[in-house]
Amino acid sequence: MADENETDIERHLRQTLRHLNEAQEADDLRKTNAVALEEVSNTVSSVLREYEDDE
């Protein structure tokens, strides 16, 4: 069961990154939001890399 949860976590993190990148590319973000979302994107990427390193 833990492996299934971790797979879901990884899938959700990747989906989050994909949505953030799509919004940035479509220029749908205000400048102030863009900075905050870049920080969120960096954090999600870091968590995902750590998760992959743990496997």
Steps between C-alpha positions, in 0.01 A plus 500: 500500500783744577647448152162582343481822703850600400413437135195725541715768662748488215220517244341799675832684522566449131147613415547813713822586321335446162212736589737766631712483186194521274374809684841665476534423128150631429594820685188458713679620812534844648857602574456472879345155467772388261769543765301308761418222255863473397588439865225238528622335182857490632382347827290235327793417271731464799257270680459291187879470455541393863223246456669359189837486678342302785374231262 
